[in-house]
Amino acid sequence: MRLTINLEPDLYAVAVSLSKAEDCSISAAVNRLLRRSLPGGPSSSGEPRHGMERRNGLLVCGGREVITAETVQRIEDEDDLT
């Protein structure tokens, strides 16, 4: 099914990062992320994971900064310079 959605910048960054890490399209990455949030989805016992809470049926974490593949690469590059 084709659908156009507007993602907030931090959510888009997560989708792009996952699509690069798993070598798939952004659409496939968003599908995987949504499926993981469903009860009974992959790695789901029905209970929120440590550090997560359920809001309006979705799992939400309290993290402040989105960690993307680019963030990890930048940190690794900084470590290589020292």
Backbone atoms as SQL, in Angstrom:
CREATE TABLE atoms (id INTEGER PRIMARY KEY, chain TEXT, resi INTEGER, resn TEXT, atom TEXT, x REAL, y REAL, z REAL);
INSERT INTO atoms VALUES
  (1, 'A', 1, 'MET', 'N', 0.848, -1.173, 0.000),
  (2, 'A', 1, 'MET', 'CA', 0.000, 0.000, 0.000),
  (3, 'A', 1, 'MET', 'C', 0.892, 1.235, 0.000),
  (4, 'A', 2, 'ARG', 'N', 0.597, 2.178, -0.841),
  (5, 'A', 2, 'ARG', 'CA', 1.371, 3.410, -0.937),
  (6, 'A', 2, 'ARG', 'C', 0.708, 4.474, -0.062),
  (7, 'A', 3, 'LEU', 'N', 1.541, 5.184, 0.735),
  (8, 'A', 3, 'LEU', 'CA', 1.036, 6.205, 1.637),
  (9, 'A', 3, 'LEU', 'C', 2.128, 7.236, 1.837),
  (10, 'A', 4, 'THR', 'N', 1.772, 8.489, 1.837),
  (11, 'A', 4, 'THR', 'CA', 2.732, 9.551, 2.110),
  (12, 'A', 4, 'THR', 'C', 2.537, 10.002, 3.547),
  (13, 'A', 5, 'ILE', 'N', 3.636, 10.032, 4.310),
  (14, 'A', 5, 'ILE', 'CA', 3.577, 10.499, 5.694),
  (15, 'A', 5, 'ILE', 'C', 4.667, 11.540, 5.909),
  (16, 'A', 6, 'ASN', 'N', 4.477, 12.389, 6.892),
  (17, 'A', 6, 'ASN', 'CA', 5.484, 13.371, 7.277),
  (18, 'A', 6, 'ASN', 'C', 6.122, 12.907, 8.570),
  (19, 'A', 7, 'LEU', 'N', 7.425, 12.658, 8.523),
  (20, 'A', 7, 'LEU', 'CA', 8.162, 12.241, 9.712),
  (21, 'A', 7, 'LEU', 'C', 8.877, 13.440, 10.313),
  (22, 'A', 8, 'GLU', 'N', 8.923, 13.481, 11.626),
  (23, 'A', 8, 'GLU', 'CA', 9.719, 14.503, 12.292),
  (24, 'A', 8, 'GLU', 'C', 11.189, 14.197, 12.018),
  (25, 'A', 9, 'PRO', 'N', 12.060, 15.216, 12.032),
  (26, 'A', 9, 'PRO', 'CA', 13.463, 15.017, 11.651),
  (27, 'A', 9, 'PRO', 'C', 14.182, 13.911, 12.423),
  (28, 'A', 10, 'ASP', 'N', 13.928, 13.791, 13.727),
  (29, 'A', 10, 'ASP', 'CA', 14.616, 12.757, 14.502),
  (30, 'A', 10, 'ASP', 'C', 14.150, 11.362, 14.103),
  (31, 'A', 11, 'LEU', 'N', 12.863, 11.211, 13.801),
  (32, 'A', 11, 'LEU', 'CA', 12.349, 9.911, 13.372),
  (33, 'A', 11, 'LEU', 'C', 12.860, 9.559, 11.981),
  (34, 'A', 12, 'TYR', 'N', 12.953, 10.563, 11.114),
  (35, 'A', 12, 'TYR', 'CA', 13.496, 10.336, 9.778),
  (36, 'A', 12, 'TYR', 'C', 14.956, 9.884, 9.878),
  (37, 'A', 13, 'ALA', 'N', 15.723, 10.508, 10.780),
  (38, 'A', 13, 'ALA', 'CA', 17.130, 10.127, 10.958),
  (39, 'A', 13, 'ALA', 'C', 17.251, 8.674, 11.408),
  (40, 'A', 14, 'VAL', 'N', 16.364, 8.236, 12.286),
  (41, 'A', 14, 'VAL', 'CA', 16.372, 6.841, 12.737),
  (42, 'A', 14, 'VAL', 'C', 16.057, 5.915, 11.573),
  (43, 'A', 15, 'ALA', 'N', 15.055, 6.260, 10.776),
  (44, 'A', 15, 'ALA', 'CA', 14.674, 5.422, 9.632),
  (45, 'A', 15, 'ALA', 'C', 15.802, 5.342, 8.610),
  (46, 'A', 16, 'VAL', 'N', 16.452, 6.469, 8.326),
  (47, 'A', 16, 'VAL', 'CA', 17.569, 6.480, 7.374),
  (48, 'A', 16, 'VAL', 'C', 18.726, 5.650, 7.908),
  (49, 'A', 17, 'SER', 'N', 19.025, 5.808, 9.191),
  (50, 'A', 17, 'SER', 'CA', 20.115, 5.048, 9.798),
  (51, 'A', 17, 'SER', 'C', 19.854, 3.551, 9.722),
  (52, 'A', 18, 'LEU', 'N', 18.637, 3.131, 10.050),
  (53, 'A', 18, 'LEU', 'CA', 18.294, 1.713, 9.989),
  (54, 'A', 18, 'LEU', 'C', 18.350, 1.202, 8.556),
  (55, 'A', 19, 'SER', 'N', 17.877, 2.009, 7.612),
  (56, 'A', 19, 'SER', 'CA', 17.888, 1.563, 6.211),
  (57, 'A', 19, 'SER', 'C', 19.313, 1.367, 5.712),
  (58, 'A', 20, 'LYS', 'N', 20.234, 2.230, 6.145),
  (59, 'A', 20, 'LYS', 'CA', 21.643, 2.067, 5.758),
  (60, 'A', 20, 'LYS', 'C', 22.255, 0.859, 6.451),
  (61, 'A', 21, 'ALA', 'N', 21.970, 0.711, 7.740),
  (62, 'A', 21, 'ALA', 'CA', 22.556, -0.389, 8.512),
  (63, 'A', 21, 'ALA', 'C', 22.075, -1.747, 8.021),
  (64, 'A', 22, 'GLU', 'N', 20.814, -1.831, 7.597),
  (65, 'A', 22, 'GLU', 'CA', 20.244, -3.109, 7.177),
  (66, 'A', 22, 'GLU', 'C', 20.131, -3.226, 5.659),
  (67, 'A', 23, 'ASP', 'N', 20.710, -2.246, 4.940),
  (68, 'A', 23, 'ASP', 'CA', 20.733, -2.248, 3.476),
  (69, 'A', 23, 'ASP', 'C', 19.339, -2.489, 2.897),
  (70, 'A', 24, 'CYS', 'N', 18.409, -1.620, 3.313),
  (71, 'A', 24, 'CYS', 'CA', 17.035, -1.725, 2.813),
  (72, 'A', 24, 'CYS', 'C', 16.520, -0.316, 2.536),
  (73, 'A', 25, 'SER', 'N', 15.350, -0.227, 1.959),
  (74, 'A', 25, 'SER', 'CA', 14.752, 1.079, 1.679),
  (75, 'A', 25, 'SER', 'C', 14.266, 1.724, 2.981),
  (76, 'A', 26, 'ILE', 'N', 14.061, 3.031, 2.925),
  (77, 'A', 26, 'ILE', 'CA', 13.519, 3.731, 4.090),
  (78, 'A', 26, 'ILE', 'C', 12.121, 3.200, 4.395),
  (79, 'A', 27, 'SER', 'N', 11.362, 2.905, 3.365),
  (80, 'A', 27, 'SER', 'CA', 10.022, 2.341, 3.556),
  (81, 'A', 27, 'SER', 'C', 10.086, 1.023, 4.322),
  (82, 'A', 28, 'ALA', 'N', 11.021, 0.149, 3.934),
  (83, 'A', 28, 'ALA', 'CA', 11.175, -1.133, 4.629),
  (84, 'A', 28, 'ALA', 'C', 11.615, -0.909, 6.073),
  (85, 'A', 29, 'ALA', 'N', 12.491, 0.080, 6.292),
  (86, 'A', 29, 'ALA', 'CA', 12.952, 0.377, 7.650),
  (87, 'A', 29, 'ALA', 'C', 11.793, 0.853, 8.522),
  (88, 'A', 30, 'VAL', 'N', 10.947, 1.737, 7.990),
  (89, 'A', 30, 'VAL', 'CA', 9.789, 2.224, 8.749),
  (90, 'A', 30, 'VAL', 'C', 8.840, 1.066, 9.046),
  (91, 'A', 31, 'ASN', 'N', 8.618, 0.194, 8.057),
  (92, 'A', 31, 'ASN', 'CA', 7.769, -0.983, 8.282),
  (93, 'A', 31, 'ASN', 'C', 8.316, -1.839, 9.414),
  (94, 'A', 32, 'ARG', 'N', 9.627, -2.081, 9.427),
  (95, 'A', 32, 'ARG', 'CA', 10.243, -2.905, 10.479),
  (96, 'A', 32, 'ARG', 'C', 10.081, -2.254, 11.845),
  (97, 'A', 33, 'LEU', 'N', 10.313, -0.942, 11.913),
  (98, 'A', 33, 'LEU', 'CA', 10.182, -0.242, 13.190),
  (99, 'A', 33, 'LEU', 'C', 8.746, -0.284, 13.702),
  (100, 'A', 34, 'LEU', 'N', 7.791, -0.077, 12.815),
  (101, 'A', 34, 'LEU', 'CA', 6.383, -0.141, 13.231),
  (102, 'A', 34, 'LEU', 'C', 6.005, -1.543, 13.675),
  (103, 'A', 35, 'ARG', 'N', 6.455, -2.547, 12.943),
  (104, 'A', 35, 'ARG', 'CA', 6.129, -3.931, 13.291),
  (105, 'A', 35, 'ARG', 'C', 6.717, -4.294, 14.660),
  (106, 'A', 36, 'ARG', 'N', 7.927, -3.801, 14.960),
  (107, 'A', 36, 'ARG', 'CA', 8.553, -4.078, 16.262),
  (108, 'A', 36, 'ARG', 'C', 7.759, -3.470, 17.408),
  (109, 'A', 37, 'SER', 'N', 7.045, -2.374, 17.130),
  (110, 'A', 37, 'SER', 'CA', 6.299, -1.705, 18.201),
  (111, 'A', 37, 'SER', 'C', 4.962, -2.382, 18.496),
  (112, 'A', 38, 'LEU', 'N', 4.524, -3.282, 17.621),
  (113, 'A', 38, 'LEU', 'CA', 3.249, -3.965, 17.833),
  (114, 'A', 38, 'LEU', 'C', 3.374, -5.064, 18.879),
  (115, 'A', 39, 'PRO', 'N', 2.345, -5.265, 19.692),
  (116, 'A', 39, 'PRO', 'CA', 2.375, -6.397, 20.622),
  (117, 'A', 39, 'PRO', 'C', 2.549, -7.695, 19.837),
  (118, 'A', 40, 'GLY', 'N', 3.445, -8.534, 20.307),
  (119, 'A', 40, 'GLY', 'CA', 3.707, -9.792, 19.620),
  (120, 'A', 40, 'GLY', 'C', 4.669, -9.649, 18.467),
  (121, 'A', 41, 'GLY', 'N', 5.185, -8.427, 18.253),
  (122, 'A', 41, 'GLY', 'CA', 6.158, -8.212, 17.185),
  (123, 'A', 41, 'GLY', 'C', 7.496, -8.827, 17.552),
  (124, 'A', 42, 'PRO', 'N', 8.478, -8.769, 16.642),
  (125, 'A', 42, 'PRO', 'CA', 9.794, -9.336, 16.924),
  (126, 'A', 42, 'PRO', 'C', 10.366, -8.811, 18.240),
  (127, 'A', 43, 'SER', 'N', 10.934, -9.683, 19.023),
  (128, 'A', 43, 'SER', 'CA', 11.555, -9.346, 20.312),
  (129, 'A', 43, 'SER', 'C', 10.567, -8.726, 21.284),
  (130, 'A', 44, 'SER', 'N', 9.298, -9.070, 21.168),
  (131, 'A', 44, 'SER', 'CA', 8.297, -8.477, 22.051),
  (132, 'A', 44, 'SER', 'C', 7.689, -9.529, 22.951),
  (133, 'A', 45, 'SER', 'N', 7.782, -9.284, 24.247),
  (134, 'A', 45, 'SER', 'CA', 7.134, -10.174, 25.201),
  (135, 'A', 45, 'SER', 'C', 5.800, -9.590, 25.642),
  (136, 'A', 46, 'GLY', 'N', 5.451, -8.432, 25.063),
  (137, 'A', 46, 'GLY', 'CA', 4.237, -7.745, 25.481),
  (138, 'A', 46, 'GLY', 'C', 4.504, -6.717, 26.559),
  (139, 'A', 47, 'GLU', 'N', 5.641, -6.841, 27.232),
  (140, 'A', 47, 'GLU', 'CA', 6.034, -5.895, 28.265),
  (141, 'A', 47, 'GLU', 'C', 7.080, -4.941, 27.700),
  (142, 'A', 48, 'PRO', 'N', 7.023, -3.663, 28.078),
  (143, 'A', 48, 'PRO', 'CA', 8.047, -2.730, 27.616),
  (144, 'A', 48, 'PRO', 'C', 9.437, -3.150, 28.088),
  (145, 'A', 49, 'ARG', 'N', 10.426, -2.903, 27.245),
  (146, 'A', 49, 'ARG', 'CA', 11.810, -3.192, 27.615),
  (147, 'A', 49, 'ARG', 'C', 12.266, -2.209, 28.677),
  (148, 'A', 50, 'HIS', 'N', 13.378, -2.524, 29.343),
  (149, 'A', 50, 'HIS', 'CA', 13.940, -1.657, 30.372),
  (150, 'A', 50, 'HIS', 'C', 14.166, -0.260, 29.799),
  (151, 'A', 51, 'GLY', 'N', 13.746, 0.753, 30.509),
  (152, 'A', 51, 'GLY', 'CA', 13.928, 2.125, 30.064),
  (153, 'A', 51, 'GLY', 'C', 12.865, 2.601, 29.085),
  (154, 'A', 52, 'MET', 'N', 11.867, 1.767, 28.849),
  (155, 'A', 52, 'MET', 'CA', 10.811, 2.134, 27.910),
  (156, 'A', 52, 'MET', 'C', 9.464, 2.084, 28.618),
  (157, 'A', 53, 'GLU', 'N', 8.548, 2.853, 28.103),
  (158, 'A', 53, 'GLU', 'CA', 7.191, 2.813, 28.629),
  (159, 'A', 53, 'GLU', 'C', 6.215, 2.764, 27.461),
  (160, 'A', 54, 'ARG', 'N', 5.023, 2.312, 27.730),
  (161, 'A', 54, 'ARG', 'CA', 4.005, 2.214, 26.685),
  (162, 'A', 54, 'ARG', 'C', 3.093, 3.438, 26.786),
  (163, 'A', 55, 'ARG', 'N', 2.997, 4.186, 25.664),
  (164, 'A', 55, 'ARG', 'CA', 2.103, 5.342, 25.592),
  (165, 'A', 55, 'ARG', 'C', 1.225, 5.192, 24.359),
  (166, 'A', 56, 'ASN', 'N', -0.055, 5.238, 24.559),
  (167, 'A', 56, 'ASN', 'CA', -1.009, 5.124, 23.441),
  (168, 'A', 56, 'ASN', 'C', -0.740, 3.892, 22.587),
  (169, 'A', 57, 'GLY', 'N', -0.310, 2.822, 23.231),
  (170, 'A', 57, 'GLY', 'CA', -0.081, 1.577, 22.515),
  (171, 'A', 57, 'GLY', 'C', 1.280, 1.461, 21.866),
  (172, 'A', 58, 'LEU', 'N', 2.115, 2.502, 21.954),
  (173, 'A', 58, 'LEU', 'CA', 3.451, 2.468, 21.358),
  (174, 'A', 58, 'LEU', 'C', 4.509, 2.493, 22.443),
  (175, 'A', 59, 'LEU', 'N', 5.640, 1.833, 22.179),
  (176, 'A', 59, 'LEU', 'CA', 6.755, 1.869, 23.109),
  (177, 'A', 59, 'LEU', 'C', 7.543, 3.150, 22.900),
  (178, 'A', 60, 'VAL', 'N', 7.824, 3.853, 23.998),
  (179, 'A', 60, 'VAL', 'CA', 8.541, 5.119, 23.942),
  (180, 'A', 60, 'VAL', 'C', 9.707, 5.045, 24.905),
  (181, 'A', 61, 'CYS', 'N', 10.888, 5.482, 24.447),
  (182, 'A', 61, 'CYS', 'CA', 12.043, 5.515, 25.340),
  (183, 'A', 61, 'CYS', 'C', 12.317, 6.960, 25.721),
  (184, 'A', 62, 'GLY', 'N', 13.004, 7.138, 26.811),
  (185, 'A', 62, 'GLY', 'CA', 13.263, 8.466, 27.328),
  (186, 'A', 62, 'GLY', 'C', 14.566, 9.065, 26.855),
  (187, 'A', 63, 'GLY', 'N', 15.164, 8.519, 25.806),
  (188, 'A', 63, 'GLY', 'CA', 16.433, 9.041, 25.311),
  (189, 'A', 63, 'GLY', 'C', 16.309, 10.471, 24.833),
  (190, 'A', 64, 'ARG', 'N', 17.395, 11.190, 24.920),
  (191, 'A', 64, 'ARG', 'CA', 17.370, 12.595, 24.527),
  (192, 'A', 64, 'ARG', 'C', 17.971, 12.816, 23.150),
  (193, 'A', 65, 'GLU', 'N', 18.935, 12.005, 22.768),
  (194, 'A', 65, 'GLU', 'CA', 19.608, 12.197, 21.487),
  (195, 'A', 65, 'GLU', 'C', 19.437, 10.949, 20.636),
  (196, 'A', 66, 'VAL', 'N', 19.099, 11.151, 19.380),
  (197, 'A', 66, 'VAL', 'CA', 18.994, 10.031, 18.454),
  (198, 'A', 66, 'VAL', 'C', 20.403, 9.627, 18.043),
  (199, 'A', 67, 'ILE', 'N', 20.715, 8.353, 18.206),
  (200, 'A', 67, 'ILE', 'CA', 22.027, 7.851, 17.821),
  (201, 'A', 67, 'ILE', 'C', 21.872, 7.156, 16.482),
  (202, 'A', 68, 'THR', 'N', 22.541, 7.708, 15.479),
  (203, 'A', 68, 'THR', 'CA', 22.468, 7.167, 14.130),
  (204, 'A', 68, 'THR', 'C', 23.810, 6.548, 13.767),
  (205, 'A', 69, 'ALA', 'N', 23.852, 5.878, 12.631),
  (206, 'A', 69, 'ALA', 'CA', 25.115, 5.317, 12.144),
  (207, 'A', 69, 'ALA', 'C', 26.138, 6.435, 11.943),
  (208, 'A', 70, 'GLU', 'N', 25.674, 7.610, 11.515),
  (209, 'A', 70, 'GLU', 'CA', 26.575, 8.747, 11.316),
  (210, 'A', 70, 'GLU', 'C', 27.166, 9.221, 12.647),
  (211, 'A', 71, 'THR', 'N', 26.368, 9.213, 13.705),
  (212, 'A', 71, 'THR', 'CA', 26.863, 9.599, 15.026),
  (213, 'A', 71, 'THR', 'C', 27.966, 8.654, 15.473),
  (214, 'A', 72, 'VAL', 'N', 27.741, 7.366, 15.306),
  (215, 'A', 72, 'VAL', 'CA', 28.742, 6.364, 15.690),
  (216, 'A', 72, 'VAL', 'C', 30.008, 6.553, 14.870),
  (217, 'A', 73, 'GLN', 'N', 29.864, 6.777, 13.556),
  (218, 'A', 73, 'GLN', 'CA', 31.028, 6.969, 12.687),
  (219, 'A', 73, 'GLN', 'C', 31.824, 8.194, 13.110),
  (220, 'A', 74, 'ARG', 'N', 31.133, 9.293, 13.443),
  (221, 'A', 74, 'ARG', 'CA', 31.814, 10.512, 13.876),
  (222, 'A', 74, 'ARG', 'C', 32.609, 10.258, 15.151),
  (223, 'A', 75, 'ILE', 'N', 32.014, 9.545, 16.102),
  (224, 'A', 75, 'ILE', 'CA', 32.706, 9.246, 17.355),
  (225, 'A', 75, 'ILE', 'C', 33.904, 8.346, 17.101),
  (226, 'A', 76, 'GLU', 'N', 33.740, 7.347, 16.233),
  (227, 'A', 76, 'GLU', 'CA', 34.868, 6.469, 15.902),
  (228, 'A', 76, 'GLU', 'C', 35.983, 7.252, 15.228),
  (229, 'A', 77, 'ASP', 'N', 35.628, 8.187, 14.335),
  (230, 'A', 77, 'ASP', 'CA', 36.634, 9.013, 13.668),
  (231, 'A', 77, 'ASP', 'C', 37.368, 9.889, 14.673),
  (232, 'A', 78, 'GLU', 'N', 36.638, 10.440, 15.652),
  (233, 'A', 78, 'GLU', 'CA', 37.267, 11.255, 16.690),
  (234, 'A', 78, 'GLU', 'C', 38.232, 10.415, 17.516),
  (235, 'A', 79, 'ASP', 'N', 37.858, 9.168, 17.816),
  (236, 'A', 79, 'ASP', 'CA', 38.734, 8.278, 18.576),
  (237, 'A', 79, 'ASP', 'C', 39.999, 7.956, 17.798),
  (238, 'A', 80, 'ASP', 'N', 39.884, 7.831, 16.480),
  (239, 'A', 80, 'ASP', 'CA', 41.045, 7.524, 15.649),
  (240, 'A', 80, 'ASP', 'C', 42.044, 8.668, 15.627),
  (241, 'A', 81, 'LEU', 'N', 41.578, 9.894, 15.845),
  (242, 'A', 81, 'LEU', 'CA', 42.456, 11.059, 15.824),
  (243, 'A', 81, 'LEU', 'C', 43.256, 11.202, 17.111),
  (244, 'A', 82, 'THR', 'N', 42.837, 10.539, 18.172),
  (245, 'A', 82, 'THR', 'CA', 43.539, 10.677, 19.457),
  (246, 'A', 82, 'THR', 'C', 44.563, 9.603, 19.649);
